[in-house]
Amino acid sequence: MRVVLGVSGGIAAYKAVEVCRRLVDAGHHVVPVMTDAARRFVGAATFSALASEPVPDGLWEGGIPHTRLGQTADLVVVAPATADLLARYAAGMADDLLTATLLATRAPVVVCPAMHTEMWEHPAVEENLAILRRRGVRVVEPASGRLAGGDVGTGRMAEPRDIVACVAAWFGAPGDLQGRRVVVSAGGTREAIDPVRVITNRSSGKQGHAVAEAARDRGAEVTLVTASVLEPPPGVRVVPVESAADMEEAMRAACEHADVVVMAAAVADFRPKASAEAKIHEAPDLVLEPTPDIIAGLAARRRPGQVLVGFAAETDDAMARGRRKLDRKGVDLLVVNDVSAPGAGFDHDTNEVTILEPGGRATVVPLQSKRAVADAILDRVVARLQGESA
Ligand SMILES: Cc1cc2nc3c(=O)[nH]c(=O)nc-3n(C[C@H](O)[C@H](O)[C@H](O)COP(=O)(O)O)c2cc1C
């Protein structure tokens, strides 16, 4: 693909050098376009040396560079996208080569915002981004972590490898989940005892996040409903939740139009019947009540053709319990996770599971990375979508 790589003037411009290199390594023809502010952070010579063409001088270099660039591009990626660049693009301004190219192109556009947390959370930035999303611009959300000047917070540009992975997932060879809407839940819910304490479980959310990432890489439009505190994979829509009740509401809304639902979250089975409004100072007599059965509710409301995947984390008699859960919940696939096995389950980077299906089919997935396990689960999901049953 011919990719115009727009670089605007944020500190993350130094990371755009690696985005450029990775896009070239992935076989793309890359033309870097820098704003004046970007040139204060990184020299144009660096991009010119790594890209497929040198950095153009600017709007007035001769000819009509913005229409040439805009019309010949297959994709425009802006990394980093400053608050200023997002504002100018949302307003339809064309006062430099990058914004003029953005207006002169019909190619898809990806923006990778990067800025301090205060700027990222400013309503002006949120509204500009909402405008751009409505116009079809794809956003690779910033991560949280170290920012310029020693601050820490949300706003740090996504890692170059993640940006290039999003480009490959969205615009590369169509994956087997291309055009499918996939909803994944992840993490252990937290049920309040009082404003300070919660009941939770050992789930890290790593397996659910790996499923979301794998679905993204296979071309799906992914919504991740997550109770995990881990950084979600970029390029997926994230709905953060805390309790089982939050998760039920978020899943109900997200799953209405979904083709695939993967319920990898470890939802609390019980919660305190009442949670105190102020911090408790004496050991309380906790009375617990069951939480809503989210997956049974999703199964009851599922749209025709929707593939529903449940998880069972067990420590003993895992297979028998898994089979009973498969029958009881009305799901298409039940991923049995014996969390007592070495290297498997909570917080590990590896996992081993058995995928059960109605009719008796069982796929044993041996110990490997959670990402590889995610792909094994999605292989069975794709088979079910294609009409293959057990
Ligand atoms: C040291 C420094 C770091 C900056 N980092 C950012 C940043 O990360 N994100 C951002 O939106 N603006 C940042 N700015 C402000 C932009 O450089 C400024 O808004 C500029 O006008 C952006 O121009 P451009 O969008 O045309 O590249 C920074 C400014 C300075 C001086």
The ligand as an SDF file (V2000), in Angstrom:
LIG
                    3D

 31 33  0  0  0  0  0  0  0  0999 V2000
    8.2140   20.1160   24.3050 C   0  0  0  0  0  0  0  0  0  0  0  0
    6.8290   20.1250   23.7270 C   0  0  0  0  0  0  0  0  0  0  0  0
    6.1220   18.9430   23.6830 C   0  0  0  0  0  0  0  0  0  0  0  0
    4.8320   18.9270   23.1380 C   0  0  0  0  0  0  0  0  0  0  0  0
    4.1590   17.7510   23.1100 N   0  0  0  0  0  0  0  0  0  0  0  0
    2.9100   17.7320   22.6310 C   0  0  0  0  0  0  0  0  0  0  0  0
    2.1920   16.5080   22.6060 C   0  0  0  0  0  0  0  0  0  0  0  0
    2.6690   15.4450   23.0060 O   0  0  0  0  0  0  0  0  0  0  0  0
    0.9270   16.5330   22.1210 N   0  0  0  0  0  0  0  0  0  0  0  0
    0.3390   17.6540   21.6770 C   0  0  0  0  0  0  0  0  0  0  0  0
   -0.8240   17.6010   21.2790 O   0  0  0  0  0  0  0  0  0  0  0  0
    1.0140   18.8160   21.6580 N   0  0  0  0  0  0  0  0  0  0  0  0
    2.2730   18.8920   22.1300 C   0  0  0  0  0  0  0  0  0  0  0  0
    2.9540   20.0660   22.1350 N   0  0  0  0  0  0  0  0  0  0  0  0
    2.3270   21.2620   21.5780 C   0  0  0  0  0  0  0  0  0  0  0  0
    2.4090   21.2640   20.0580 C   0  0  0  0  0  0  0  0  0  0  0  0
    3.7680   21.1820   19.6290 O   0  0  0  0  0  0  0  0  0  0  0  0
    1.7730   22.5290   19.4990 C   0  0  0  0  0  0  0  0  0  0  0  0
    0.3660   22.5170   19.7820 O   0  0  0  0  0  0  0  0  0  0  0  0
    1.9870   22.7010   18.0140 C   0  0  0  0  0  0  0  0  0  0  0  0
    1.3090   23.8450   17.5730 O   0  0  0  0  0  0  0  0  0  0  0  0
    1.4980   21.4760   17.2380 C   0  0  0  0  0  0  0  0  0  0  0  0
    1.5980   21.7280   15.8660 O   0  0  0  0  0  0  0  0  0  0  0  0
    1.1890   20.6700   14.7540 P   0  0  0  0  0  0  0  0  0  0  0  0
   -0.0990   20.0600   15.1980 O   0  0  0  0  0  0  0  0  0  0  0  0
    1.0740   21.4550   13.5110 O   0  0  0  0  0  0  0  0  0  0  0  0
    2.2960   19.6900   14.6490 O   0  0  0  0  0  0  0  0  0  0  0  0
    4.2580   20.1260   22.6520 C   0  0  0  0  0  0  0  0  0  0  0  0
    4.9990   21.2960   22.6760 C   0  0  0  0  0  0  0  0  0  0  0  0
    6.2560   21.3070   23.2110 C   0  0  0  0  0  0  0  0  0  0  0  0
    7.0200   22.6090   23.2210 C   0  0  0  0  0  0  0  0  0  0  0  0
  1  2  1  0
  2  3  1  0
  2 30  2  0
  3  4  2  0
  4  5  1  0
  4 28  1  0
  5  6  2  0
  6  7  1  0
  6 13  1  0
  7  8  2  0
  7  9  1  0
  9 10  1  0
 10 11  2  0
 10 12  1  0
 12 13  2  0
 13 14  1  0
 14 15  1  0
 14 28  1  0
 15 16  1  0
 16 17  1  0
 16 18  1  0
 18 19  1  0
 18 20  1  0
 20 21  1  0
 20 22  1  0
 22 23  1  0
 23 24  1  0
 24 25  2  0
 24 26  1  0
 24 27  1  0
 28 29  2  0
 29 30  1  0
 30 31  1  0
M  END
$$$$
